[in-house]
Amino acid sequence: MSRYFDDLETRSADARAAGQLEALQANIARVAGAEGACRIADGSVQDLGDLARLPVLRKSDLVTWQAEIPPFGGIPVQNVAHVFQSPGPIYEPGGITHDWWRLGRFLHAAGIGPDDTVQNCFGYHLTPAGMIFENGARAVGATVLPAGTGQTELQVQAAVAAGSTAYAGTPDYLQVILDKADELGLRLGITKAVVSGGALFPAMRQGYAARGIACLQCYATADVGHIAYESPAAGGTDTPPEGMIVDEGVIVEIVTPGTGDPVPDGEVGEVVVTALTPDYPLIRFATGDLSAVLPGQSACGRTNMRIKGWMGRADQTTKIKGMFVRPEQVAALVARHPEVSRARVIATRDGAQDVMTVQVEAEGGASEALSETVRDVLKLSGAVEIHAPGSLPRDGLVIEDRRSYD
């Protein structure tokens, strides 16, 4: 079994940038000819740096577009075999062509191949997770046991009968299956696990390793498919991988929540993904998740950018004094004042009352104009605190809720 899924994983930064630009321009040309609101002007991106000037696409936009032009909002799609539904509702296309969601790269990194039978415990009903992992397993030549969710005793019996060697599902459900197997006195042959859709805690990973199961996780969404993945650490199954390697079929940006402005490498922000494959060309899709870029390259030899993995939600919408305050409003506040480089809204309590404080990074003292903008944009009054540039936390929060109701 080859160490890498393909040559794309080890290409130089210049070769990757050239390939990404070519694929991005081709997708923009596809979208430029589409009907409806999804259109982006052709020729608007001449280099990858231009991508940051394009609008961010949010899930709420997809809901609106799809109501106007069902089922996919006028976005030009191809090789579609399934229509899935996620909360919103949002409808996503799915295909059965080779590696449609690009998950084969992750399964290959996890050591899954033609000799494996993957017990796929992701759901197959309406949502696409089950088909995403099945499509990835087919891409690496593995056999699939489409187990879905629930019926744990039957899952154990099927794993024994089918000879399952790998598990795909949420991190915690594997433990449920293992515990049931112990209860039934049955021994499973699972030695590999590929997980997503929940937190893989260090103790959980170590517990699987103690049973001889190497467990790796990926980051994927129903909309854009595979985004980033873990590869085996140099120290073996007992050593956790450092971060996640970005998939070769996407461009990942980390931006200030509520904006499309990229943050410096290492700073926490919202994950925005541009899909480079032509089947479903989503451009600058905001996932609503927080992460940060990790410096350097993976010890496994793969050369693409790495991110820290899931670090929370970017949608920090908070109700203060009965009014919702959204990250987009905080971004609008900053945009109105050139002297302000960053803002952070703090919600606290004073007795039974909500209190809002707006912290800003700026040279000089607070101005009445800034206080007026706070009232105008946030629709609330609150104290304005001026902080020196670079002094506010770089943790991805633009709205921090410190209230306690104990």
N, C-alpha and C positions, 0 to 999 in steps of 0.2 A: 504494500500500500504506500503510495507516494506521500511524502511528508506534507505537501501542500495541495490544495484543491486545484489550483491552476497557477500560471506564471504571474497573474495580476497581483498576487499577494506579496511578491517580493520585488516589484518594479521600483524604479527610482522615483523620487518626488517629482521630477520634471516629467517623466513619462506618465505618471498618474495624473498630473495636472493637465497635460495635453489631452489624454484620453477623456478625462472628465469634461473638459471644455467642449470637445467635439460632441459628446453624448448630450450635454446640456443644451447646446445650440440646436441640435436636432430635435430635442423635445420641445424647446421653445417654438420652433417652427411648426411643430404639430399643434401646439396649443394656440398659436397665432391664427391658425385656420379654423379653429373650433367655433361653435356657436355659443352664445350666452356669456355670462360674466367671467368665465374662466380664462378668457383670452389675455395673452400678454403680447405686447408689440414685438414682432420679429425684428431681430437685429439689435435688441436692447442689451445684449450681453456680448461684449467683445473679448473679455477676459474674466477669469473667475472672481476677480474683485468686484465686478459689476453686479454679481449676484445679490450683494447686500442692498442694492438700490431697488430691488424688486419688492412688491408687497408681500407680506406674510399671509399665508393661507391658514385660516383657523377652521376648526370643526363646525362652528356656527355658520361659516361661509358655505361649507358643503351642504349643510341642512337647507339653507336658503336656495342654493343653486339646484339641488335635487328636487325641491318642491316645484321649481319652475320648469326644469327639464329632467324628468325622471328617466332612468333610475340614477344616473351618475353625473347629473348636473351639466351635461354637455361636454365633459372632459373626454377627449378621444381615447378610447380604450381598444385593445385588440387581444386576440387569443383568450376570450372570456368563455368559461364553461359553467361558472356558478355565479349567483348573486347572493351575497350575505347581508345580514342586518346586524348592526351594532346599536347600542343605546344612542338616542338622539331624536328619531332614528336616523342613522346614516347607512347608506347602502354601499357595499364594497364589491368590486369585481374579483373573481378568482379564476385561475386557469389551471389546466392539467398538462400544459407543455413543460418541457424540461426546466426544473428549478424556477418555476414562475415567481415564487416569493424569495428566491435566492438563499434559502435556508440550508441548501446542501453544503455550503462553505462551512457553516457551523458544525454540522454533523460530521463532516470529514475531519475537522479539527479535533472533535471529540473521539475520533478513532472508530466511528461507525462506518461499516462498509458492507459488501455483498455477503459476508458470512454472518451478518447479524439479523436477528428478528427484533424489531422495535415494537414494544407494547405502547401504543399511542393512547394515552389517557387524557388527551385534550378533547373538548366537546366538538361534536360534528353537527350540532343542531343550530342552524341560523348563523351563529358566529363562526369565523373562519379558522380558529386556532387548530382544530383537528386536521383540516385539509392543508394548512400551512406546513405542519410537521410531517404529514404523510407525503406531501409533494417533495419536501427536502429529503426524506428517507428514500424515495424513489430515485432522486438525483444521485445518490451515492450507491444505489443498487441493493439497498437493504429490503428485507421482507417486512411487511407491516401487519401487526395485529391491531385492528381498529377497535380498541377496547372502550374508548369514551370514558365517561365518568360514572362513579357509583358501582354498586353490586360488587363489593370488594371480595367476597368469597369466590364469586365466579371469576373475578380478575386473577386471583391466585391460581385457581384451577386451570384457567386458560394459559397463564404464564408457564405452568409446568408442562401442559400438554403440547403447546406450540413451541416450547423451547426458547422463550424470550431471553435475549441476552442484553437488551438495552431498554431503558424506560424513557418515555417522553411525557411530560406533564408538569403540573405545578410542583414546586419543591417539597411541600409538606405531604402531598398525597402518596408519594413513594414510601414514606415511613408507615402510612396506614396499611399499605399493601404488605410491607415487610412484617409488620406486627401481626397481621392476619395470617400470613404464612407461618410464622412462629407458633401461633395459636393452633393451627391445623397440623402442625408437625411436618410441614412441607418445605423443601429446600428449593429456592429459586436460583436460576442461572444468570441473573442480571448482574453485569459487571460494569455497565456504563449507564449514565443518566444524563439526559439533556433537558434542562428545565427552563421555565419562564413563567411570567404571570404572577409572581409573588416573590417574597424576600427569601433568599438563600442565606440563612444565617451561618456564621462560621461554625458554630457547634453542630448544626445540621450537616454541613458539608463534611466535617470531621467524623461524625457518626456514620455517614455513608462510607467514608474511606475505611473506617474500622471494619466494615463488612465486606471490603474489597470492591466497593463501587466507586468509580471515578465520576464525580458529578460536576458538570459545567453548566453555566447559564448563558442565555442570550437575551438581547433586548430587541423586541419586535413589536409591531403594531398591526392592527387589522388593515390600516390604510396604506402604509408604505412597505409592509413586510419586514424583512430582516434589516436591522440597523447596525447592531454591533454584537460582538461575541467574545467569550473567553476562549483562550487556548491553553493547553496543559502547561503548567509551570515547570521550570527546569528541575525543581526539587521533587517532582512526582505528585501523587494524589494527596499527600499530607500537606503540601504547600499551596496555599490559595493563589490563583493567578492575580496579576496586578492589572486591574482595569479591564476594559473591553476594547477589542480592535474593531474599528469601523469597517463595515462591509464595503466591498469594492463597487457595489452598484448604487451607492448613495453618496451625496455630499452632506456632511453634518456641520452645522453652525451652532455655536452657543451664543445666545443673544440675551440682552437685558429683558426680563419679563415685561410684556406689554408693548414691546417695540420690536423692530427688526435689526437693531444695532448690535453687531458682534461685540462681545466682551473680550478683554485680553486673555490669552491662554492661561489656564490655571484658575480663572475666576468662575464662580458658579453662575449659571444662567439657564435659560430655557433652550431645550433641544429643538432645533429647526432642521428638517430633513428635506432634501431634494432628491427625488428618485430619478435615476439616470436610465433605467430600462424603459423601452417605448410602450410597454403594455398598459401602464397606468401612470401617465406623466404628471405626478404631483410636484409642484415647484414651491419651495420654501414652506413646507407644511409644518405648522407648529404642533408639536406633540403634547404640550402642556406639562412635560416632565423637566426636571432640573438635573443638570450634570455639569461636568467641567472637563477640560482637556488635560490629559496627562502628558508630561514632557517625555521625550525620548521614544524609542521603539521597543516593541515586545522582545523579550529574550528568546522567543520561539523563532525569530527570523522574519516574521511578517512585518512589513515596513509602513503600513498605513497608520494614520492617526489613532490614538487611543483616547477613550473617555473613561471617567471614573465609574460609570454605571449610574443607576437610578439614585437620585439624591433628594427626592421629594417632588411636590407638584408646584408648577409655576403659576397656576391659577390661584392666586392668593386673595381673591375677592372676599371682602370682609364687610359685615354690616356694623356700622358705627353710628350710634344715635339714631338707629332706625333707617339709615341710608347705606346703600351698598357703595363701597369704595373699591375700584378695580385698578389693576396694574396699568391699563391703558390711560386712565386718568392721571396717574402719577407721572407717566411718560409725557403727557400733554402739559403738565405743570412745568416740567423741566424744559420742554421745548419753547415755552413762552419767555424764558428768562436766560439769555446768553451767559449771564454770570454764574448760573447754577449748572453744575456738572452732574449732580446726582441728588436724588431725593428718596426719603424713606418715611413712610407713614407709620406711626406707633399708636396702637389702641391700648388704653389702660382704663382702670376704673378708679373713681373717687367716690367712695361710698356706693350708692346705688346708681351713679351716673357714669356714662361713658365719657372718656376724655381722649381727644385726638391731638397728637403732637406731630408736626411735620419737621423732620430733620433734613437739612439740605447742605450739600458741600458747595461753598462759594467763598469768594474773597469779599471781605467787608461784612458789615452788619446787616441785620434784617431791615427790610424796607416795607413801607406801607403797600407799595405796589405788589410785592410778593404775597403779603397777607391777603390782599384783594384777589389775587389769582387763586390762592388756596380756596377762598370762599366761592369763587366763580366756577372753578373746575371741579372741585370735590363736593361742592354744594353743602359744605360744613365749615364751621369756624374752628380754629384750633391754634395753639401756640406754634410759632415758627422758630426753630433753633438753627443757628448757623454754625457749621462745623468746617474745619480746615479741609481743603482738598485732599483726598486720599485717606481720610480718617474714618469714614463709615465702613461697616463690615462688608466684605466682598463674598457674601454667602448666598446670593441669589434672591434675597428677600427685598421687596420694595414695599410690602405691607406686612408689618409684624404685629401679631395679636398677643399682647402680654396680659390679657384679662384673665382673672381667676374668679370662679363663681362658687368656690368652696365656702 
